[in-house]
């Protein structure tokens, strides 16, 4: 089946910060389409494609936690080149909608502006920050699921950032664990059930 499109949508994943771009179909046979993050798999938004009324985008804001419903008629979409999408409640930027070329040009311009303002960060800085953010979220999920347990049996665990690593520390016995959060392979190791494989270490005893 040939599915015609009427523009593109770029949405920020509110979990890992990755931006996902996809075409907006005129018809998909279902009436609703989920936009999923290619990086972490989380649902970013839901698109409701209504033949007579146009497009509705339902998205949850990562800043305030509320859902926004953004509406566009087909006439608006046909004339639209580029528009930013904001949360209805606090004006937090959620993404962009319009022609693919205009969205790509805007994103390239933003990346070039960031590089010029922060030349010391390196070309891969933003991607590295996304990996670090997603790693923190996965560790948080493990803690919420009761998976983070020190070998001493305590689940009173703190987490802090140290460079591009996450350091876990047990408040009960002071054991610690260093989790690299630098690459996609590091993320894959932070999967549900992986906490039992963490390498907990005892701190050296100071000589007296």
C-alpha positions in Angstrom: 0.0 0.0 0.0 1.3 3.4 -0.9 1.0 5.8 2.1 1.2 9.5 1.3 2.7 11.9 3.8 2.1 15.5 4.7 5.2 16.6 6.4 7.5 15.4 9.2 7.7 15.4 12.9 10.8 15.6 15.1 10.2 14.9 18.8 12.6 14.9 21.8 12.5 11.7 23.9 11.7 13.0 27.4 13.6 10.1 28.9 17.0 10.0 27.1 17.0 13.3 25.1 17.4 11.6 21.7 15.4 13.3 18.9 13.3 11.1 16.6 12.2 12.2 13.1 9.5 10.6 11.1 7.0 11.3 8.4 3.4 12.2 9.2 1.1 9.9 7.1 -2.1 11.0 5.6 -3.5 7.5 6.3 -2.1 4.5 8.1 -5.1 2.2 8.3 -5.4 2.5 12.1 -6.1 6.1 12.9 -3.4 6.2 15.7 0.4 5.9 15.4 2.9 5.6 18.2 6.1 7.5 17.9 8.9 5.5 19.7 12.4 6.5 20.5 15.0 4.7 18.4 17.5 4.9 21.3 15.6 3.7 24.4 12.3 2.3 22.9 10.1 4.6 25.0 6.9 5.9 23.5 7.5 9.6 22.8 4.0 10.6 21.5 0.8 9.3 19.9 -0.4 10.6 16.6 -4.2 10.5 16.0 -4.8 10.7 12.2 -8.4 11.9 11.6 -9.5 12.1 7.9 -11.8 15.1 8.4 -10.3 16.9 11.4 -6.6 16.6 10.8 -3.8 15.5 13.1 -3.7 15.4 16.9 -0.4 14.9 18.8 -0.6 13.7 22.4 2.6 14.0 24.2 3.7 14.0 27.9 6.1 16.8 28.9 9.2 15.8 30.7 9.4 19.1 32.6 5.9 19.3 34.2 4.7 15.7 33.7 1.4 16.8 32.1 0.0 15.7 28.8 -0.5 18.1 25.9 -2.8 17.7 22.9 -1.6 19.6 19.9 -4.0 20.0 16.9 -3.3 20.7 13.2 -5.8 20.7 10.4 -4.8 19.2 7.1 -4.9 22.7 5.5 -2.5 24.0 8.2 -0.1 21.0 7.6 -0.1 21.5 3.8 1.0 25.2 4.3 3.4 24.5 7.2 7.2 24.8 6.6 8.5 24.7 10.2 7.0 25.2 13.6 8.2 24.5 17.1 6.0 22.3 19.4 5.6 23.4 23.0 3.9 22.0 26.2 0.5 23.6 26.7 1.2 24.1 30.4 4.7 25.5 30.8 5.9 26.2 27.2 8.7 23.6 27.4 10.0 22.8 23.9 8.9 19.3 22.8 10.0 19.1 19.2 9.2 20.4 15.7 6.8 19.8 12.8 6.9 20.8 9.2 8.9 19.9 6.1 11.7 17.5 6.6 14.3 19.7 4.9 13.4 22.7 7.1 13.6 20.6 10.3 16.9 19.2 9.3 18.3 22.6 8.4 17.2 24.0 11.8 18.7 21.1 13.7 22.0 21.4 11.8 22.1 25.1 12.6 21.5 24.4 16.3 24.3 21.8 16.3 26.7 24.2 14.6 25.8 27.0 17.0 26.4 24.7 20.0 29.8 23.6 18.6 30.9 27.2 18.1 29.9 28.2 21.7 31.4 25.1 23.3 34.4 24.1 21.1 36.1 22.2 24.0 33.2 19.7 24.4 34.0 17.8 21.2 31.8 16.7 18.3 30.2 13.8 20.1 29.4 15.7 23.3 25.6 15.8 22.9 25.4 12.1 22.0 27.5 11.3 25.0 25.2 13.3 27.3 22.2 11.4 25.9 23.9 8.1 26.8 24.7 9.3 30.3 21.1 10.5 30.8 19.7 7.2 29.6 22.1 5.3 31.9 21.0 7.3 34.9 17.3 6.6 34.0 18.0 2.9 33.8 19.8 2.8 37.1 16.8 4.7 38.6 14.4 2.1 37.1 16.5 -0.7 38.7 16.3 1.0 42.1 12.5 1.5 41.7 12.1 -2.2 40.9 14.1 -3.2 44.0 17.0 -4.6 41.9 19.8 -2.5 43.4 21.1 -4.5 46.4 24.6 -4.5 47.8 26.3 -7.8 48.5 25.8 -7.0 52.2 22.0 -7.2 51.7 21.2 -3.4 51.9 19.3 -1.5 49.3 20.2 1.9 50.8 22.2 2.8 47.7 23.3 6.3 46.6 24.3 7.2 43.0 26.5 10.1 41.8 28.2 11.1 38.6 32.0 10.9 38.2 33.0 12.0 34.8 31.2 9.6 32.4 30.7 7.0 35.0 27.9 6.4 37.5 29.2 5.5 41.0 26.9 3.5 43.3 27.7 3.4 47.0 26.1 1.4 49.8 25.4 3.5 52.9 25.4 0.5 55.1 28.9 -1.0 54.4 30.5 1.6 52.0 31.0 -0.8 49.2 30.9 0.9 45.8 30.4 0.1 42.2 31.5 2.0 39.1 29.2 1.8 36.0 30.7 3.2 32.8 28.1 5.2 30.8 30.1 6.1 27.7 28.9 4.0 24.8 25.9 2.1 23.5 27.4 -1.1 24.7 27.5 0.3 28.2 23.8 1.0 27.9 23.0 -2.5 26.7 24.7 -3.8 29.9 22.3 -1.8 32.0 19.3 -4.0 31.2 16.6 -5.3 33.6 18.0 -8.0 35.8 21.7 -7.0 35.2 22.2 -5.5 38.6 23.2 -8.9 40.0 26.3 -8.8 37.8 27.5 -5.4 39.1 31.1 -5.5 40.4 30.8 -4.2 44.0 34.2 -3.4 45.7 35.2 -2.7 49.3 37.0 0.5 50.0 40.6 0.0 51.1 41.2 0.3 54.8 43.4 3.2 55.7 46.5 2.3 57.7 46.7 3.7 61.2 
